[in-house]
Structure formats: structure tokens, C-alpha cells
Amino acid sequence: MGRDGKTIMLVDGSATLRYYYGILLKRLAFTVMVAESAEETLSIIKDSIPTLVLADRAILESGGADFVKKVKDCNAQEPVRVIVFADREDASARSTFLRMGCSDFLIKHQEPGHLYQSIQTALEPKPREYIRLNIPLKVTLGDGTVQGGVERTEYVTNISEGGLYVRTLYPRPKSATTPVTLFIKDRAIRTKASVLYSQTLTGGFFREPGMGMKFIDISRDDRTFMRRFIREQLTSDLMIG
């Protein structure tokens, strides 16, 4: 399954765009289904219900309001969210689709962050502000001082502009703060971070032991560098013809 069990159905008549956004959504850790028409979409959702449908404006218009209603109502437990994907801004069309019950009217070819935030807003009661990238990176916790604690090298499993998840057998308690040095390419990002939550190996289902941490003191330059790095990792080998 994808991120938190979320499945996105991507509906677009362009094979190039289905490939580009399909790969991008997978890199954002969602499970992805694809369709190229309203008819194919309705056929697929009879057996495989997505969490959200991201559909090209022209396809939604060809299916009409009835198509949007059928998509939203295919899950009896919870309405399926629908986001319109358009080539350009159109205030009148935006208003029409939102009245139909669509969650957003999103313009193609924007920064990945716009897509991520739109999906988060549609699906999550507490939307994440920043893209979370799954990537292994080296990190040093502590700075060897009494206050900072013993310096220890660990590894990160995901990062965002706002924080990181550190894989460790020795997670610190919630709200604890520590100096952090994160190594990305040839850059050492030195900051401080506060523990939001910790996970251990004791009891219940297996979860990777470690701690989610929020940056509390990071420079604007380092944040900008991280934003560019995350975008590069998501899109560097993807092109839209």
C-alpha cells in the first residue's frame, strides 16, 4: 500500500502525463492507479476504489456532473475526493467544479509541492505542510557537550523542509531537543530539532524504531537548499514533452 494506505487514481488522456504524474505520485509514496477516459475510470472503480481521483478537466467535462457524482459515491463508507487537473486557470470552471463537490482545481506543470499540498488538504484532517521524501541520509545527533549530549551518528529515512525521521534504537523522549547535523551531498546542515514522537521495538506491530523530529532552528539558506534537493530527487529524471 501507499502512504498511510492512500490510493490515487490518475485520469488523463495523455500517456506522457500519466507516466510523469504516476511516477511523481509513487515517489510521494502513494499507491497509483491510472485511466485514460471517464469510461475506463468507472469500470476500474467498480472493483478497486481509490481514495482520491486526480482527473483532467476535459475528461471530467466529457463525463459531466453525473460522472463526478458516480466517482464520489463509489465508496459507500466515505466519499472519494476528486481534484480537477487543468492546463490553465479558469475562474468560471473552478467555481463550477467546486460546486460539483470537487476538492480543488489544480493547474498542471506546477511545483510538486502544490500537488502534494492539494492532496494533503483533500485527505488529511491535519495536512502536512511540506513534502516528505523517503531517502537514506547520514545524520549526527548531539555535539559532544553536556547540554547537547554525546555525539552519535545515525541515519535518516525521510526528510522534509520542516523536519526528519531518524532511525535509531535510542530515541529520545517527546519534546527533547538536540543539535543535528544532516549531511546532504557535500553540505552539512547544522541546526537544532525537537522530538515530536518516538517509536521503540516493544510490543504491538513492528515499526521502524526511531523518532520524528521538527527543525526549530534552521537557516533560510539551508531550508531553500533542502527544498531544491527534494524537488530534484522527485523530478530530476522526469520530463514532460
N, C-alpha and C positions, 0 to 999 in steps of 0.2 A: 504494500500500500504506500501511498504518497505521504506527504507531510500531514501528520495528525489524521490520516485516513481520508484526506480530501482528494476528490477526483474532478478534474476539469475536462469538459468536452469542448474541443476547439472546432468551430464550424466555419469553414471558409472555402470558397471555390478555387482559390489559388493553391496549387501544390507547394509552391515556394514558401508562401506564408504559413501554410500548415506545418511545413518542416521547421521553419525558423522558430515560430512561436511554440511548436511542440517541444523542440529541444530546450528552448528557454524555460518553459514551464517545468520540464523534468529537472532541469538544473536548479530550479527553485524548490525542488523536492515534492512536486505534486505528481499524482498519477494522471496520465493524459490519455483521453480518447479523442479520435478525430472523425469528422464527417465533412462532406463537401456540398450538401444540399439539405433543405428542410425535410425532404422525404427520407433521406438516409438517417438524419438525426432522430426522427420519430420512430423509425424502425429499430435503431440501436437502443433507445431508452426504454423500449418495451421490456428488455432483458437486463440491461446494465444502466442503472440510474446514477447519473453524475451528481456531484454536489453543486456544481455551477456550470453553466453553459456560456462560453465566450463566442459570440456569433457575429459574423459580418453583417453590417447594416442591410446590404442588398438582399441577403438570404432571409433575414427577419422580415423585410418588407414584402418579399415574394410570398412568404407564408402567411403574413398578416397577423392581426391581433389574436386570431384563433390559434395560430402556431405558438405564439408566446405563451398563451394560456395553457396549451397542452404540455409544453415543456415545464412550466412552473408547477403544474398539477400532477406530473408523472410520479411524484413521491407522495404517498398518502400521509406519511408521518411529518414531513417538513417540506415546504415549497422549495423547489430548485431555483437558485438565484440565476438571473440572466444579466449579462453585461453585453452591451452593444459595442462592436468594434467598427469604427468608421474611418474612412480615408481623410476626412476633413471635418472641421467644426461646423455645426449647423444648429442654431439655437432652436428653430422650429421643430426639427427632427428630434433633438434632445428632449424637448418638452413632451412630444408625442410618445416617445418610447418610455419615458419615466412615468407618464400617466398609464401606460400599459402594465406597469409593475416591474419594469427593468431596474436593476440596481444602479447602473451607471451607463454613461455614454462616453466611451473611451476612444481617443484618437490613436491610430496605428503609428508606428515608427517613432514613438517617444522613448525616453529613457526607461529601462526595465523597472526602475523604482515606481513609475506611475502605474504600471500594470500590477505590480506586487501590492501597492497600497490600495488600489481599487478592489482587488480580490480580498485582501485582508478586511477592508471596510464592509464588504458584502457578506463575509462569512464569520467573522470573529466578533464576539461581544467586546473584546479588548484588542483592537487591531494593533499589530506590530507596526512601529513607525519605520523601521529600516529593514532592508533585505538581509536575510540570514543566509550566509554562504557556507556550505559544508566543505571544509578544506583542512588538511592537517598542517599545522604550523608549530614551530617551537616557541615556547614562552618561558620566561623566568619570573618566578614569584618571589617577593621579598627582596631586600637589598643588603642583607647581612648585618643590619643594625638591630638593636634590641627592639625598637618600635616596629621596624619593617619585617622582622623575623629572619630566620635562616634562609639564605638564597637557595632556591630549588628549581631545577629545570623540569618542566612538564610539557605536555603537548595539547594544543587546541584542536577541537574537532569542528567547530564552526565559529564564524565571526560576523559582526555587523558593525556599522558605524557607532552603534551605541554600546557594544559590549562583546562578550565572547563566552564560549563554554570550554572550560579547562578539564581535560580528562586526568583524574588523579585518584589515587587510593586514600589521599589525605585531605579531603575537602574541609574548608574552614566553615565555621557557623554563619548563619544568615546575618547580614549587616556588617560582618567583619570587613575591614579594608586592608589593602596591601599594595605595595608598589608592584607594578607589572612592566615587564619589557617584552614586547611582542616583536618577533622577527619576521619581516615580510620582504622577500627579495634581499636587497643589500641594505635595507633600512631597519634600524632598531627604534621602535616606537615606545617611548618611556612615558608611563602615566601611572595613575592610581585607579583601582577598581574596588567596588563594593560587592559582596556576595548577595545575590538575590535569592538563591536556593541551592541546596546541596543534595546529592544523591549518594547513597552508600550501597554496598553489596548485601546488606542484611535484609532478609525476608521478602516475600512477595515476588512479583515478576522481576526478571533481570533487567536492569537499566544500567547503562554505562556509568560507572562511578565518577563523580566529578562535581563541578559547581558552575552554575551560571552566574556571570559577573557583569556589572554595569560600570562603564567608564565614568569616573567622577572628576577627572582632571586630564583632559586631552586637548592638545593644541588644535587650532583651526587648520593648520597645515597638515598635521597628521590625520585629522578626520577627512580632509579633502583627498589625501593620498589613499586612504582606505576605501573611500567611495569609488575612486577611479580604479583601484585594484579589483574591487568586487565586480564592477561593471566589465572590466577587461576579462575576468575569469568567466563571466557569464556569456559574453558575446564575441570574444576575440576571433574565433574561427567560424563565426556565423555571418553570412552576408545575405542581404535582400537584393535580388536582381532588379 
